[in-house]
Amino acid sequence: MDYINAFWVGGLICALVQILLDKTKMLPGRVMVLLVCTGAVLGAVGIYEPFLKFAGGGASVPLLGFGNVLWKGVEKAVTEKGFLGIFMGGFTASAVGISAALVFGYLASLIFKPKMKD
């Protein structure tokens, strides 16, 4: 049942974002920022954790999950370091994921020979 919940929740999130892109004049970058901020706000309010337990990967993989990871990092760093934790917590919490994306993106560019669009 975990796989089914992850599939339909992740699909619903993607469908809602696609509808948002199609029906409004919002640019994709702004929609991505909206998703990250929404994930952080839902984490701060305490709604995201039960949602994550229910949906699993369907909730943690989209950009909502990234916003929640940033919030968790900031929250932890603020309790440990005080005010400076606001600036360092998000970087600490997301460093591994961002580093992996950079490394694997670079390796993919070496393997597949990317080309510029005309």
Secondary structure, 3 states (H helix, E strand, C coil): CHHHHHHHHHHHHHHHHHHHHHHCCCCHHHHHHHHHHHHHHHHHHCCHHHHHHHHCHHHHCCHHHHHHHHHHHHHHHHHHHHHHHHHHHHHHHHHHHHHHHHHHHHHHHHHHCCCCCC
